[in-house]
């Protein structure tokens, strides 16, 4: 039977009885891989490198969330141990529920990791009674109660009538009184199970303090998504059980703390004793991730400027998700090792030097075709050029040296980049960017010292006050002292000598030099003249300018200029763009179009492509036409879509229906000369109405009041 029309019905295609063989990730990686000879080793390198990045990311995530999670943990412990006495009882009325309002920001995809860490910490350190709920699972009050009871009691909860409860004896009634009875029984059981030992009064108090009845914590992950009425009713019911059930709420807020006041009236919000907790902003989180994962020589894999810009743009203009940024980094890593055969050299130094000796003849030809290597060969002498292009052993030796040079470049690049950012981030209007990632993007594109903003930054550095300059130089000294490169250690020694000169200046007071008479004499001559023509004024101003230039600079100004020249020399020597380095293609991934296509979805383009070329999506070659038009046997929505592209802003529904009926009649094999060809019957009319409704749902057309039998077209430039 034909399944060409989606409006005819549903079709079931049963899977084959043969069990499919489970294929490993390595199989999918090596299939259609560039340079299949080394694909297995490259997959291993890619997997090991990603595991290291992932482990570093998890440690970083824990460090960033540590402060806010520790604060929440202290809050939960305080609530569990001070209900009867201490400060919390004085703050809270009898029917108030302690509530933590956790403001996490709009980076919603990252919230799951934070809440999972919080859930595990609470369960491990405070109470075993923790449950997390989401708005999509709790549309009505009954569903919210059911989700809370099931998460806490770990039993089936029946929210229907009593007859069904009798059929399932393990289920419990969906009410908060059931939870209260269960909690009372649970705490009595745990207290009776505690072995009785003789203790003195101090031990009894300490035991009582640490073994209070644990609180029942309910985490609302996405507070803004909950129905306000459901939330209000739930809080009102919980406040009536607060004397028997030590409840505690944690609200996950993405927008603003005022959301609680907007969603809950005063009569309900007064039942909560709220304490606010603010997490680290997502931009600060991203800056830390870039600093630890990208701006470091620890990981050999790098991103070029365009790929970096794509990932940052998606973060800033789409989701503010650091988690998605890391996924983009993972995608770039996988694509690099999959598409670049020479990525086998993108590993640690010793392993890379060993892998150079294992390069095949095909890999060596790939090396010779690299743009950076061609530029390197052109700079060599004629004899050396011949050896590099013909002798494989000599090429391997040259590659080993070039790999070492690339490592040295990275060890010097990042410390100097941090020093330059430390100095320029103090300048007004931030000529080289406020964040270090902005400066890094400038350095990736071209020689930063040729940038006009860099020149203005150097001029502003020559005007810095002594205190600001010395403070920045000390930070630079700390950066250079931690670098492992020999060149950076030499630079650290030179910078320390300059700092010592500043200390010497502080010890020796500056002598105030009198301004020479020649400086003021032009001004006096100008004042003494009663009438001054334009030529005389110009001559006087030139004399004043020359006298200022000839003015002797103070020792601090001379030393400040020396420091700026020292920094400028470091930048010129160590901050050329990576593309200037030979074999940079080994470590740098540069296909920004691939990253954008995978991460930055374009649903309208995909839908239009599917409607214009259904043969690729349905995998039916009979629907493919050589001229690129849609076949008359295509699905109804594809036919209707193709016909609507031929119309203007307003589409006459009757004309559209007649054109559709003509195309469908041809698909059914009717004779064009017969009377019924192109006639509209009930079936065709129903199929057409369904197609029009689907196009309206997808946003291609809409109804209009200008003409009752017309619809308005909403999209232009269809595929």
N, C-alpha and C positions, 0 to 999 in steps of 0.2 A: 504493500500500500504506500501511496505517496505521502510524504510528510513535509511537502514544500510550503504549505500554508500553516502558520501558527494558529489560525483561528478555527481550524477544523477539529481540534481536540488535543488530548494529551497522549503521548506515545511512550511506552515503556520499553527500554532496551535492557534486557537482563544481562548481567555480566557473565562471562564464560566461567564454567565450572573449574577450569584449571587455575590453580593458585599462581599468582604472579610472583616472580622471584624478586625479593627485596634487594634493591641496589644501593650500594653505599654512596656516600657523598663524593668519594674519590672517583666513582664511575661517572657521575654527572660532570665533574670537573674535567676529567681527561677526555671526555667525548667532545669532539669538535674543538679541541684545544690547539692553540698555536704552538708548534714545536712539541709534538707528542712524545718525542724521545725522552725529554726531561720533565714531562708533565707530572709524573708521580713524585719526583723529588720536589718540584715546585709546590705541589699540593701540600706536602709535608711541611715545607718551609712556611707556606701561607697559614696553615693550621697552627703551627707553633707560635708564629708571630701574633696571630689574632688572640690566642690564649693568653699571651703575655699582656697584650693591650687590654683584654677583657679583665684580667686579674687586677691590673693597675686601675682600671675604671671602677671596679667594685670597691677597692680600697679608698679611692678618691671619693666615691659616693658616700661611703661610711663616714669619712672625715668631714665632709660637707654637712651631712645630716646629724652629726654627732651632737652638736650644740642644741638644736631644736628637739631632738629625740630625748636627750638627757633632761631637758627642761620638762617635757611632757611626762617622762618617767618619774621625776621628782613630784610633779603635780599629782599623778595617780597615787604615788605612795603617801603623799600628804593627805589626800582625800581618804585613803583607806585606814590611816592610823590616827586621824584627828577628828573623827566625827563626834566623839564623845567629849573631847577636851581640846585644849590648845587654841591656836589662832583661827583655824578654819571654822570651828563651831561658833565663834563670836561673829564671823562675817556672814554666816549662812543661817537663814531661818529654817524652821523645822521641815517645811515641805519643799525646800529648794533642792534642785539637783545640780551637783557640781558639773560644770561644762567647760571644756577646753575648745576655744575657737581657733582653729589652726589655719592661718592664711598662707596658702601655698603658691598663689599666683596663677596666671592663665596658662601655664605650661602643663595642661591637663594630662598628656601622655606620660609625664614623669611621675604623676601622683601615685601610681600603682606601686612603684618601688618604695616610695616613702611609707605608704600605708602598710605594705608588707613587712618592712623593717620594724615599724611601730607595733604591729600586731605580734610579731615574734618576741620583741622585747617585753611587752606587757605580759604576754603569756609565760615568759620565762622568769620574769623578775617580780611581778606584782600579783597577778591573779590568773587562774586557769579559765575564768569565765569571761571570754572576750569574743565578740561577734562583730563582723563588718557587713554593712548593708549598702546597697546601691539603689538609686532612684528607679532604674529600669525594672528592678525586681519588686518594687513596692508601690504599685500604682494606687492601691487602696489600703485602708487601715488593716483589713484582714490579712492581706499579703505581707504587710510589714510585721505584724505580730507573728505570723507564721514563720517568716524568715528569721526573726530574732529567737524564737523558741527552738527552732530546728538547729540553729547555729550554737546555741548554748547547751541544750539538753541532749543533742545528738539522737533524737528520736523522731519518728514520723508524727507530724502534727496535722490533725484533721480539722479543717475549717468549715465542714459541711454539717449536716444534721446528725442526730444521735444514732440513727439506724445504721449509717455507714461506719460509725465508730464501733458499734457492736460487732460488725463483720471483721474489723481489724483491731484485735485486742491490744496490739502494741502501740497504737496511736493514742495521743493525748488531746485534750480539748484545747482549742486555740484561745487562750486568755492569759492575762498577766497573773491571775490568782494561781493558775497551774504552775507558772514559773516561780512564784513566791513559795508555794508548797515544796516544789522540787529543791529550791535553794536552801530552805530550812532543813529539809531532810539531809541534804548534801553536807551542810556545815556541821550538823549534829553527828553525822557518821564520821566525819574527819576528826572532830574533837574527841569523840569516844575512842577512836583508833589510836590516839596519842598515848604512849606508855606513861603510866603514873609514876613519878619519881618525887622524892622529897626535895623541896627547894626552899630557900630562905625567901624573905619578903622581896629583896632586890631582884632575885632570880625570877620570882613570880611576876613582878612588874615588867621585867624585860621580856619574859615569855609572852605576857599579855600584849605588850607593845608590838612584838614581831609576829604574833599569830592572831591578829585581828581577823574578823570575818572578811574575806577578800571581796572587793567590789565587783559589780557586774558592769563591764565596760561595753558600750555600744558605739561603734564608729560609723558615722554617716560620711561616706566617702565624698559624695558630690551633693552638698546641701542645696545648691541652687536648682538641681534637677528634681527635687522632691515636690510633691503637691503640697502647698502651704496648709491646706485644710487637713490633710492626712497627718502632717507633722504636728499641727496644733492639737489634734485629738490625741495623738500618741503621747505627747508631753503631758497633757492634762491627766491622762490615765496613769502615767508613771508617777506623777507627783503624789497620787493617793496611796501608792505602795512604797514610798520612800522610807517609811519607818520600819518596814519588814524586809525591804529589798534595797541594798546599798548600790543604787544605780549611779552610773557616771557616763556622760556623753562626751564624744569628741566630734566636732563639726569640721569637716573638710571644706574650706571656702576658697574659691578660685578668684573671686573678684574683690570684694571689700567687706570689712567687718560689719558695715551697716546693713548687709544682707539679712542678718538675723532680725534687725528691727523692721525691715521691709516685709519679711515673710511672716513674722509672728507679732500679733497685737500685744499691747502692754500687759494684758491679763495673763497671757501665756509666757511672755519673756520674763515676767517677774517671778516665774516659777524656776528660773535657771539662775545659778550663780556662776557667771561667765568670767573666764580669764583668757586674755588674748595672747596668742603665740604667733610670731612672724618668722617665716622661713627665709632663707637666703634667696635673693632675687635670681631669676634664671639667667640674666646677663652676666652676673658675677660668677654663677656656676659655669657658664660657657667659657668665660675668660680663664677660669682655673683649669678646665678640661683642655683647652687649647695650649695653655702653658705647660701642662704635664704630659700631654700626648703628642703634640705637634711641634712645639718650639723646644725640642730636645734632641740631642744626638743619641739618645738611648735606643730609639726605634729607627731602623734604617729606612722604613717606608715613609715617603713624603708626598705631599700634594702640591701641584703647581698653583699659580695664582688664580687661574680661571676656575678650577675645581673648588678651591678654597672659597672663592667668592660665591659660587653656586650654593654650597652648603651653608654659608653664613646668611645668604639672602633668604633661603628657605626658612632658616631659624628666625630671622628678624621680621619677615613679612608674612609668615604662614602660621607657625605653631608654637614658637618659643620653646621647643622641646629639645633639651640636651640629649635625651635618649634617642631621638630621631637623628640628631646630628652624628651620634656615635654609630648608628646604623648606616648612615651615609658614608662614614669613614670605612666601615666594614665592607660596604659595597665596592668602594673604590679599591680597597685592598684586594678583594676577590677578583675584580676585573683586571687589575694590574697583573697579578700572577697568572691569570687565565689567558690574557691576550699578548703578554710580552714574554717571549722565550728567554730573554736575558734577565728576567726577574729572579732567576736562580742565583744571581749574584747579590740579590737584595737580602742580605743576612749579616751576621756578625763578621768581623774582619777576618778571623782565621778561617772560618767556613767559606767565606767568599773567595779568599785566595786559593783554597783547595778546589772549589768549584770551577775556578778559571782553568785549572789543568784538565778538568773533565769536559770542557766545551768541545762539542763536535764540530766537524768542518762546516756544517750548515749554520751553527751558532756563530762561528767566527766570521762567516760571510755576512751575517746579520750585524755583527759589530762593525764591520767595514762600511756598512750602508747607513750607519747612524749619522745624523747631521752633525752632532758634536764631534764625533770621531773624524769625519771628513774635514772639518775645520782644523782639527788638531794635526792631521796629516799634511794639510796645505802649508802649515807653518814650519814643517821639518825640512831638512836638506833632501836633495834628490835621492841619494843613496838610502837614507832612512825611510823615505817614502816607498821605495821599491821593496824593502824588507817588510815593512808593515803590511803592504798589500799582497805579498806573495809568500812570505815565510810564516807559517802558522805558529811555530815555536817562539819566534821573535815577537809575534803579536800577543801571545799569551803572557810573555814577560812584561810587555808594555802595558797590558791590561792590569796586571797585578800592581804595577806602579801607579797607574791611573786610579785604581780602586783605593789605594792608600791615600792618594792626594785628595780624593773625594771625601774620605773620612776626616782628614785633617781640615778640610774646608768647613765641614759641619761643626767640628769642635771649636772652630774660631768664630763661625758665623753667629751662632746663638748668643754667646757672651757679649759680643760687640753690639748685637741688636738690642739686648737688654740695657746695656750701658747707654746707648743712644736714646732709647725710650725713657730711661730714668732722667736724663738731662732735658729732653725736649717736652716731657709731659708737664713740666713746671712753667712753660712759657705761655704767655697770653694767647688765647684763641687756638691753641694746640695746632701749630702749623703742620706737624707730622702725625696728627691723630691723638686722640685721648687714650685709646686702647692700644696695646702692643700689637694686636692683630692687624690694625690699620697700617701701622708702620711696616709690619711683615709683608703685607700685600703690596705696598709701594716698592719694597726691596725685591720682591719676586718679579715685578714687571720690568724694571730697568735699573740702571745705575742711579742709586738714590741721590748721590752727590750732584747729579745733573738736574735735579728737580729744583724749581724755583722756591718751593716751600722750604727745602733744605737750606738753600742759601739764606733765606730770611731767618731761619732758625739759628744758623750760625752767627748772624749779626746780632740777634737778640741775646744769644749766650754771652757775647762780648759786653753786654750791659747788665749782667746779673750782679746782684749784691754779693758781698763776700760770704755772708752766712749761708745763703741759698746755694751758692756754688760749692762751698766746702762740704755741705751736707750731701749734695748730689754726688760729689766726687768720692765721698766715703762709701756710699752705696755702690758706686761703680767698682771701687776697690774690693768690696766684698764679693761682687759678681765675678771679677777676674781672678780672685784668690781661689774660688771653688772650681774654676775651669781646669781641665786636665791637659790642655794643649801647651806645648813648650812656648809657642809664640805668645799665648795669653799670660803665661808666667812672667815672661820678659816684659810684657805690657804692664803687668801688675807691679813689677819692680819700678818701672819708670813713673807710674802714677803715684806710688808711695813717695818717690823723691820729690815730685811736685807738691804733694801734700805737706812734706817736711818743709819746703820752701815757704808755704803759707804760714806754718807755725813760726818760722824764723821772722816773717814779716810782722806777726803779732808781737814778737818779743822786742823788735826794734821799732820805735815809733817813727812814723813818716814825718819828714820835714816839709813844712808848707813852703812851697816855692812861690816867690812873688812873680806876678805877671810882668813880663818885660814891658818897657815903655813903648816899644814898637807896636805892641798889640793895640794899645789904646790911642796911640797918636793919630791914626786915620779917623777915628771917631771924633777926637777933639778938633782936628782940622775941618771936619765936616760941619761941626757945630759952630765953629768960628766964622765960616763963610756965610754971608748974608744971602747970597743967591747961588744956587747950585744947578747946573745944567745936567742933562741926562748922561753925557759922557763922563763928567766928573763924578757923578754918583756911581756909575758902573766901575770906574777906576778905584774908587774908595772901597766898594764892596769886595773887589778882587784882592785888594791889599789886606782887608780884614780876613778873608778866607785863607790866604797864604800865611798870615800870622798865626791863625789857629792851627794850621797843619804843622807849623814849625814849633808849636808849643810842646814842651817836653812832657812825656807821660809819666805817671807815678809808677813806683815799683809794683803795686798791686795790679794796675792796668796792664803792664808788660807781662806779668805772670799769668794773668787771666787770658791774655791773647795766646800765650804759650800753651796753656791748657786746651784752649779751643783748637789750636793747630794740631795738638797731640790727638784729640778726639777725631778731628777731620782726617788725620793720617790713618787712624785705625779703621775708620769707615771706608775710606778709599781702598785700603789694602784687603779688608776682610768681608766687605758687604757687596761684592758684585752679585748679580742675579744668578741663580743656579744654572740657568741655561748657558752661561759662559763656561761652565765646568765640563770637561770631557767625561763621557759616559754617564751624564746625569740622568739619561733615560732609564738606566737600570733601577733607580730608586724613586723617580718622580712619576706620578700618574697624571696624565694631562688630558684625558678625554672627558671634558666637561659636558659635552652633549649627551653622552651615555648616562652620566649621573643625573642630569636634568630630566632625561626621558624616563628614568626609573623612579625618581623621587618626586618630581613635580608633575603630578597627574594632570592631564587635560581631558576631562570626561566628554566635553562637547565634541572635540576632534575625534575621539575614539568612537562615540556613538554615530557621528556622521560617516566615518569610515566603514563602520559595520553595516549601516543602512545602504551605503553606496556599493559596497563590495561584499555581499553576504556569502559569496562562495568561499572566502578565506575563513570565515567564522563558522560556517556550517560544514566545511570540508566536503563540498559537493561541486565537482567539476562541471556538472551540467548547467550550473547557474552562471558560469563564467562566459562572458562575451568578449570577442577580440577587440571590439571598438570601445570597450570600457563601460558600456551602458548596462543597465540592470536587465536581466532576463525576464520575460513575461511569466515565467514559472517561479519567480522568486516569491518569498513571503509577502503577504498583503501589505504589511507596513513598509516594506522596501519599495513596492510599486507606488504606493500613495506618497511616499517621501520623494521619489524621483519625479513624479508628476507635479508635486507642489513646488519643486525648484523651477519649473517653467512658468510659474505665475508671478504676478507682481505683489504689491503690498497687501491688497485685498484679494481673496480667493473666493470665487463663486462656487458654493458647495455642489450645486446641480451640475455645472460643467465639469467639476472635478470628479463627480460620481460617474458621469457618462464616459469620461476618458478612462477611468478605472475599469468600468464594465467592458470597454473595448479591449483593453489589454488582457483582462482575465479571460474573455471569450477566446482570444487567440491562444492563450495558454491551454484552454480546454480542448483545442483542436477543432473548433467549430468552423464551418465553411463561411468565409467572408461574404459570400453572395446570398446566404440564407437570410430569412426575415428576422430570425431570433438573434443574429449576431449583434453583439453590443447592447442588447436590451437588458434593462435592469430588472431582475427578479428579486424576490424576498431574500434569498440566500446571499446574493451579491451585495444587496443593500445592507444587510446585517454585517457582512464582512467589512464593507467600506466604513460603516459607522464605528466599528471596533478599531480599525486602523487609524481613523481620525482622532478617536479618543486617546489612543496610545501616543500619537504625535503631540496632542495637546498636553498629555501628562509629561512628556519629555521636554516640553517647552519650545516646540517649533512653531506652534500656532496658538491663537487665543480667540475667543468669541469677541465680537465687536458690536457696538450699538449703532454704528453708522448705517449698516444695512443688515437686515435680519437674516438674510440667506447667505451671508458672507462670513468668513473668518479672516483674521489679520495674521500675516506672516511675521514671525519674530526674529528669524535668523537669515543671514545673507552670506554669500560666499561658500556655499556647500560644496562638498567634495564631488 
